[in-house]
């Protein structure tokens, strides 16, 4: 093996030394820093240049650009090495082992990160369960809720009322305390409507004609848009001090609420899904409030 040498001045932080070596071989180098008089100032031994397959940071070139395939008649395809990629033919065995090792390392890295992600998800679920348990204790002990579930379902079986206030109905999650009572926010729903579908286009594939959405797909697109608006609509279920009852509105400011429980002395429900609110709900009309025995706030079965 020959020697590599580089002379000052050294203007860069990294110094590159080229040493002549034979391909597909492993080497041990000794780095010497020599003074102008020829004496050795410092020395570093056993600098290892490993085999290609043992290099941890080796990244192989794209195989599709490195090899070409030739097929002649019914004969088996011939795979040959493209020139100019710096891998001699005698090094191909070592090269393929290096590629295999690289793939194994990548798979191991992916597996590690997937396990880390799964562990983080598991820890997150555990913390969520702890938080939900703590909230249930708070709902029961601090507020005295009969329904101590973190999520309650506000719904109606009256089609007319549901259509009018569809964005206000759904699952509500307990978030904290407001005016000495628990308050809840509406949990966005996942739209059940799928993406719009287009009619199959039949025509000249070389033309510039663009298929137009059918009427059915346009209607589906409108449904998707409507579902997205409903999904992002924000509503709060909270105790309003002025109305002295449970109300549902876009803000917790005592204004523009669309649903409420009838205020009645000596009949205050400590929480909105308690039995005392049964058949006590009202919805906002044009000029007045209307009773609806079909609106109900109930404990969610899954929380």
N, C-alpha and C positions, 0 to 999 in steps of 0.2 A: 504494500500500500504506500502511495506517495504521501508527501507532506503538503499541507496547506499553510500559506503564510499571508499575512496582511500587515502593511506598514502604516505608521501614522503619516499625516494627522487623522484623527478619528472625529469626524464632524457629526456623526449620528449617534443616537443612544444605543442602537443595536449595530453590532459589527458582524458582517457576514464573511465567513471563511470558506472557500471552496477547496475541497480535498478530493483528489481522484480516487474513486472506488470502483469495484466491480459490482455489477447488478446482482440482485438476489442474494446478497451476503449480509451478515451481521458484523458490526465492528465495534471496537472499543477505542476511544480516542483519549489522548492526553493533551490538555491545553496548557501551553506554557507562555508566560509573559516574560519577554527577554528585554534587557536594557540595551542601549546602543553599544555598550562595551562587550555584549555577548553573555552577560551573567543572567541567570534565571531569577527573576523578581518574585514570581509566584507560579504555582503549578496546580492544575486541577486534573485528577486522574479519573479513569473509568467513566468517561462520557460515552454512553451507549447509543449506537444507531441500530435499532432492532430490525429484524426481518419485517417485511411489509405486513405480514399477517399478524404480527405482534404489536403493531403501532396502534395505540389507543385513539389517536386523533386522525387516523387516515380516512380520507373521504375519496372514494373512487370516482372516476369520471363517469359520465352517462354511458352505459353499455351500448345503447343504440347508436351512438356516434363512434364508439370504439371498435365495433365489429360490423361486418357486412355479411349478408347471407346471399349465396348464389344458388339458384335452382336450375338444373338442366334436365329437361325431360322428366322421366320417371325416377331419376336417380335421387338419392338422399341429398338434402340440402347441405351445402358446404359453408361453414362459418369461418371467416378469415379475419385477421387483425388488420385494422386500418392503419396506415402509416402516420407517423407524427404524434403519437400519444405517449411515447417515452416508456413503453412497457415492452421489453424484448420478449421474443417468443419463449425463451428458456425460463422466463419469470412468470409465465401464465398460471402455473399451478399455485405458486405463492400468491399471485394476484387474486385468483378465484377464492382461495382461502381467506384472503383479506376482505373480499366482498362478503363472503358468508359471515365472517366475524362482525363486520359492520352491520349487517342485517340483524344478527343476533343481538348486538348491543342496542340497536334502535328498538327492537321488540322489547328488550328488557327495560329500556327507559320508558317506553309507552306503558308497559305493565306496571312499572313503579308509580308513574303519575296517575294512572287509573286507580291504583290502590289508594294513593294519597287522596284522590278526589272522593273515592267511596268512603274513606275514613272521615274526611271532612264533612261529607253529607250525613254520615251516621252521627257524628258529633253534633251537627246542626239539628238533626231530628231529635236527638236526646235533649238538647237545650230547649227546643220548641216544646217538647213534652213537659219539661220542668217548668217552663214559663206558663204553659196552659194550666198545669196543676196549681201553680201559685195564683193565677188569675181566678181559678175556680174557688180557691180558698178565700180570695179577696171578695168575690161576688157573694159568697155565702156569709162570711163573718162580718165584713165591713158594711156591706149594703143590705144583707138579709134577703137576698134574692131566693125565691122558690126555685126558679130556673137558674142554676149556676153554670150553665154552659157558656163557653167563650163565644160561640156562634149561635145566633138565633135566626130563624127563618120568618120573614114577614111576607105573607102571601094572601091571596084571595081567590075564591072560586067563582067570583062574579066577573064574567067576561068583560062587561062594559067598564067596570072600574079598573080592571087590570089593563085594558087597552089604553085607558086615559092616563094612568100613572105607572106604566110598565117599568120605567126606569127607576122608580122608587121601591119596587118590590124586589125581593131576593134575600140573600144571606147577609147578615150584619154581624161584624166581629167586635167584641168588647175591646176598647182601646185604652180606657182610663177613666178618670173622674172629672165631672163637670157639674158645678152647682151642687156639690155634695151627693151626686148620683152617678151611676155608671153611664158612659156614653158609648155609642157603637158607630162604626162606619160601614157602609155597604161594600161587600166584597165583589170585585168585578167578576163577571161570568165569562166563560170561554164561549164565543159564538158557536152555535151548533150549525150555522149555515156554512156550506163549503164554498170554495172559490167558484167564480162563474165558469161555465163550460161553453165551448165554442163548437159550432157545427163543423163537421169534417169538410175540408176544402178539397174540391175535385176540379182540376184544371191543368193548365200548362205550367209545369214546375219551373220552366225557364222564363216565364213572364214576370212582370213586376206587380201582378195583382195581389192585393192583401186581403185575406179573409176578414169579413165583417162579423161582428158579434150578432148572434140571432136575438130575437126579441126575448126568448126565454133566458138567454145569458145576460141580457141587459137587466131583466127583472131580478135575476140572481145577484147581479152586482149591486143593485139597489138594496137588496136584503142584507148583503154583506156590509154595506156602508151603514145601514140602520143599526145592525147588530154591533158594529164597532162603536157607534155613538152611544148606544145603550150600555155597552160594556165599560166605557170610560166615564159615564155619568157618575157624579159624586153626590152621595146623600148621607146625612147623619141622622141617627136616632138618639134623641137626648131629652133630658128633662128641662122644660122651659119654665123659668121662675115666674114670668108674668102670666102665662097661661095656666100655670100650676098643673101641668100634665105632661105626658110623653108626646113628643111631636117628631115628625120626619120632615127634613128640609135640606136644601143644598148647602146651607151654612148653619153654624150654631149661634145665630144672632137673634133668634126669636122672630124672624121675618120669613115670609114666603114659604111656610111649611105647607105641605100638601096632604099629610095624613096626621091624625092625632087621636089620642084616647080622650073620651068625654071626661071633662073635669067634674068630679062629684065629691062632695064633702064626705069625710069618713070612709072613703072608698079608694084611697090612694094605693096604687100598686107600687111596691118598692122597686120593681124592675119591669121592663116593658113586656116580657114574656110570661109574667106571673099570671095565675088563673084569674085574678081580679080584672085583667084587661080583656078577658073573653067577652065577645059580643058588645064591646064598648068602643070600638073604633069608628072614626068618622073620616070622610074624605071631603076635600074642598070643592065646592060647587062654584057656580058663576057669582052668586051673591051671598050664599050662606053655606053652612056645613051640613052634610048629609050623613045620616047613620048608615052603617053597613055591618050587619052581624056576620058577614062572610069574610071580613078581613080578620086575619089572625096572626099574632106573633107567637111562635112556638119554639121550644128547644130543638136545636138541630140534632138529628139522630147520629151524626158522625163526629161531633165535637163535644 
